[in-house]
Amino acid sequence: MRMYDLIMKKRNGGVLNEDEIKFMISGYTEGSIPDYQMSAMMMAIYFQGMNEEETLYLTRAMEYSGETLDLSAIHGIKVDKHSTGGVGDKTSLALTPMVAACGIPVAKMSGRGLGHTGGTIDKLESFPGFTTGISTETFIRNVNDIGIAIMGQTADLAPADKKLYALRDVTATVDNMSLIASSIMSKKLASGADAIVLDVKTGSGAFMKKEEEAFALAKEMTTLGNNAGRKTYAVISDMDQPLGFAVGNALEVREAIETLQGNGPDDFVELCMTLGSYMLIAGGKASDVEEAKGYLKKVIEDGSALQKLGQFVRAQGGDDRAVFDPELLPKASIVEDILSDREGYISHIECDEIGVCSLILGGGRETKESEIDLSVGLVLRGKVGDFVKKGESIAVIHGNDRDKIAQAKERFLKAYSFSKSPVEKKPFIKGVITP
């Protein structure tokens, strides 16, 4: 079997069988298949697609490309959550302590960001000393002791996906339905959770720009999960504008803390409540969404969710003082208003462009080697449906470089569209797929 023949087969629209996919994944993981050939295969898949069987074979091949995590030592039903990502997506920072405070163990694996924003791990490193480089034993002990732990994807767990994801990120082959579904579900299956709740984004800031594509991806992933014996739910949510108001690592951490204090943005609170409800249902804590929301509201009101975030940060080596005093989080040296150059109702925000603004400031990675500036980013003051006067502040920019700030400001203003008449706000939650 030769990789060259498989690339040609897929390029020409052929269907790869299970043995061919196993050969490709094991060869790439071991290093006998080079990056340039796998890049060619990813591009061929990007354009030709994969059918349901190919996607399942790819998922299972990546799941078993290394060790799988045995979480049987954790008490209770372990529930994991995954988002397909977007601009301002700091959901795990608020959601996981809320769910853990309700008594459902959260054993989560997260990654670093490539592209316009940092990943969950990058954001958590806004707390000095925080690390996700913990052993499996510590991971399991922390979940049993405090109900929550987040670990970076280890080299031994789904190593094929780790290599492939890094490659796809720099070869423009991330946003393909089969590749996204298999990447997410191979890690989720290998990481040992009993149940999985997926947040599938749709809109200008998401991989899936159209709602029907997001629903198709959600169905593909829930089918993969449920067929593998894991209770899997998917929530389809809006990413046609940034989630919440903050975009940028430490700024998003601050907004997550404010949410746990009961002062979060409406859309972000709605998302945490919806995802959290299905995590509580999957974990057997609640029988329906209404009951689950009652538990989640209580842990915010009584402060136990915020305390849980502090315990979690401290347990993984971080300085938890910033949890209770966000002024201690990293800060940019320059903070300025972006003034609107027009007047009217905000009718559309090109969400991806807001992410690019954060990237220009230094808040994301353009290559695997890029260093992230945790302090930079933007805090929006206006979102779709809001009325803005000319010369009024539409956002606050946080940066450390005057040239980068100027570039980001110019790009930011071009991302906004205005209407003279009022604009209807669309539903934020588009739908839910249950097992």
N, C-alpha and C positions, 0 to 999 in steps of 0.2 A: 504494500500500500504506500502511495506517495502523496505528500501534501499537495504537490503541483496538480495532480489529477483531481483531487477533491476541490481545489480552488476553481479549476476549470469547470467541473461538474456543477458547482453551485452558481458560478458566473453565468452559465448557460441555462439556469433555471431548473437544474436537477434536484432530486430529493436525497439527502444524505441518510444512510441507515444508521442503526445504533452502533455497529462496530466501527464505522467510519468516524462517527462523532467521538467515540471513546478514544480511538487512535489519535485524532486531532487534539483532544483535550489533554490526554496523558503526555503526548509528545511535546506540546507547548509548555506544560507544567514542568516537565523534566529538562527542557531546554534543547531538545533535538530539533524542534521546529522553531525557526527564528521569528523575531518580531515582524520582519517585513512580509513573511508569508502569512502570518496570522492577521496582519493589517489588511492584506489583500482579501483574505477570507471574510473578515468583518465587513469590508466594503461590499463584497459580493452578497453577503447575507442582508446588509442594509438595503440594497436595491432589489434583491430577489425574494427576500422574506424567508420564513420557515413555517412549515405546517405544524399542526398540534403535536404530532408524534415527534418530529424533529426537536421541537421546543422542550418536550418532556425529556427526551434523551439527553439534550444539552444540559438541562437543569440537574438531572441525576448524575451525569458525568462530572459536573463541577462540584456537586454536593459531596461526592465520594473521591474527589481528587486529593484529599488529605484526610486529616482526622475529622470525626464528627464529635460534637460536644455532648456529653452525657450529663444531663441536669437532674437525673433521678434523685439525687441527694437533696434537692431543694424541695421544701415542703409546699404543698398546694399546687394549684394549676398555674403554670408559668405562662404569662402572656407577653408577647413581643409586639412592637409597633414599628411600622416602617412608612416613610413618606417618599414619594417619587421626586420630591425636592422642588424648590422654587425660591423666589426672592423674599427674604424676610422670614423664612421658615425656621422658627426657633421652637417648634412645638414640643420636642422631646424635653426641653429644659423645664417646661411648666407641667406638661402632661404626666411624665413618669413619676414625679413626686406626689401628684394628686392621686394617681392610681395606687401607688405604694401606701400612701396614708390611709387609703380605704381598705387595706389589708390584702391586696392582690399583689403577689410577687412579680416584679418586673426584672427580667434578666435580658438585657439588651446589648446587642453589638452595634457599633456605629463606626462611621468612617470620617475621613477628612474630605474637605471640599476641593474640587477642581473646577475652575470656571469662575463665575462672578462672585461667589461667596464662600466662606469657610463652612466646613461641615460641623456636626454636633461636637466632635472632639475639639476642633479648633475653638469653638465658642466656649466650651467648658474650660479651656486653658486660659481664659480670662481670669480665672481664679488661680493665683500664684501657687505652684506646686502640684496642681491637679494632674493626675495621670490616669490614662486608661490602659497603660501597660502593666496590668496586674495578672497574676497567675490564675489559672482556672480554679484552684483551691480558694484563693482570696475572693474571686468572683462569686463562687457558690456560698462562701461563708457570709459575705456582705449581704447577699439576697436573703439568706436565712435570718441574719441578725437585724437588718434595718429595712428589708423589703425591696431594695433596689441596688443594682450595679450596672454600670455601662463599661464595656470592654471594647478595645479596638480589635479589628479583625486580625487574628494572629496568622502567621505564615503557614501554620499547619491546618487551619480551618478554611476549607474551600480556596486553596491557594490558586487554583486555575482562575477563579473569578477575580481575585485580587490582581493578578497579572493582566487579565483581560480588561478589567474595568479601567486600570491606569492607561492601558494602550488605547482603549476606545475614547477616553477623555481627550486625548491629544491627536486623534485621527478623525474627529467629527463623525463617529459612528455610535454615539451614545443613544440617540433617540430613535431606536428601532424597537417595535413592540416585543418581538420574541427575545431580543437581547436584553431588554430591560426586565422583562418578566423572568427569564431564566437567571439573570444576575441576582435580582432581589430574592427570588424564591430558593435558589441554591444556598445562599447564605442563611436564610431563615430556617430552612430545613436542617442544614448542618449545625446550626447553633442551638438546636435542641428544645426550643419553646414548644409548649403543648398547644398553644393557640396563637394566631397571628391576626392583627388588625392593620390593614393597609390604608394609607391616605394617598389617594391617587388624584393628582392635580390636573386641572385643565384650564387653558387660557394662554394668553400671550407670554406668560412667564413660566410655562410648563413645557415638558417634552411633548405632551399630548395637547396640541393647540385647540383641537376640536373636541366637543363633548362626546360625540359618538366614538372617537378614538380612545378617550379616557375610559369610557364604559367598557369598550372592547378589551383594553389592557387589564382593567379591574377584573373582568370576567375570566380572562386568561390566567391571571395570578390566583384568583380564588379557586379556580378549577385545579390548577397545579397543587395548591396547598391542601385542598380537601381530598384530592385523589391520593395524596401522600399521607393521609390520616391525621392531618392537623386542621382543627376547626379554624376556618379562615374567613374573615369579613373584609369588605372594602368600602370605604367612604369616598365618594367623588366630591372634591371641593374646588372652589374657585381660585385660580391664580392668574386672573386677568389684570390684577393689580397686586402690589406687594401685600403680604400678609401682615396685619397690624400696621404700625407706623414706622418701626425701626428696621433699618437695613444696614448690617455691619455687625461684626462679632460681639464686642462688648456692649454695644448699644442694644442688640437683641437680647443679651443676657439681662440687661437692666429691665427691658420690657417684660421678659418672662417673670422676673421677680415682682414687678408691679402687678402682674396678673395674679400671682399667688397671694398678693396683698389685697386682692379684690378690686384692682383698678386697671384691668386689662382692656385693650381695644375690643369692640363688640365682635368683630369677625374672628379674632384670635380666641376669645372666650368661647364663642359658639363651636369652633373647631375642637378645642380641648374638651368641651363638654360632650360633643358627639362621639369623638374617638374614645374618650374615657368611658362613656356609657357602654360601648360595645366591648371594651376591655373588661369591664366589670361583669357584663353578661357572660362573656366567654370564660371568665374565671369563676363563674358560679356565685358571685356576690349578689347580683341583682337579676330579677326575672324579666324586667323590661326597662326601656329607656327612661321612663319617668322615675322609677325607683332609683336607678343608677345616678341620674342627675341630682337627686336629693342627697345621696352620699357625697358626691363630688362638691356640691355647694357647701356642705357642712365642713369639709376639711379645709376649704378656703376661709370660711367664716371663723372657724375656731383656731386658725393659724397652724394647724398640724401639717398642712402641705408645705408651707414655707419652712417649718422646722425640719421636715423630711428632706428638703433640698439641702439644708445645712448639714444634716447628718451624712447625706450622700457625698457631698463635696469633701467633708472632713475625712470620711472613711477611705477616700481615694487620694489622700495626701494634700488636698487643697486647703487654702486659707479661707475658711467659711465666713470670715468677718464681713466680706463684701455681700454675702447673701442678705445680711441684715442692715448693711450700710453700703448701698450701691455706689456711693461717691468714691469708694475705694477701687472701683473697677478701672481698667486702663482708660485714659482720656487723651484726646487729640489736643495738639497745641493751638490749633486754629478752629474756632467755631463761628460760623457766619450764617445769616439768613440768605435764602435764595428767594428773590422777589419776583412775583409773577409779572410777565411782560404783556399780559392780556387780562381781560375781565370776562367773566361768564361762569357758567356751570361746568365743572369738569366732566367731560363726556367719555373720555377714554385715557388710560395711562398705558403706554407701551412698556409693559412690566419688565421684559428682558433688558430694556435700555436703562432702567433704574438699577438693575443688577450690574450692568456694565459700568455705570457711574461709580458704584462701590469698588469694582475691580480697578478702575483707573486710580482711585484714591489709595489702593493698596490692600483692600479688604478681601481679595480673592487671589487665586493662583492662575497664572497663564500657562505655566509648565509644572511638571511634577516637582521641580526643584525650587519653585518660587516660595519666598517667605511672606507670610501674612502679617499685616499690621492690624493688630486686634482693636486698636482704638478708633479707627476711621469708619466713616459711613455716613448715612443720611437718616434724618427723622422727618417723615412727611407731616405736613400740617393740613393738606387737602387731599381728599380721595374722590372717587367717582360720585357725582351727585352733589358735591359741595360747591357753594358759590364763592368765587374768589374775585377780589377787586384788583385792578392793575396797581402794581407797587406793593401789594400785600405779601407777607411772607408765605410761601407755599411749601417750604421745607427748610430745615436747618442742616447745614453741611458740616461735617467734622473731618478735618484733614491735618496733615503735617507738612504739606508741600504746596506752595502758592500756585505753581504751574498746573499741578494735578487738579487742584481745586477749581481753577479757571476752566480747564477742559471738562471736568465733571459737571459744573454749573451749566455750561453751554449745552451739553448733551441732555441734561436733565430737563431743561425747559422745552426742548424739542420733543420730548417723550409725552408731553401733555397735549390733549385736544380739548377744546372748549365749545360749548353750545350757548346760544342766547336764551334758550328756553330750558326749564327744569328737566333733569335727566332721571329716569327711573332706575332705582337700584335693583340689580338682579339678585335672586336668591344665592346665598353663599354656598350652602350644601346642595349639590345637584342630585344626589341620590345615594343609596346604600345597597350593597349586595351582601346578602347573608347566606350562610351555608345551605 
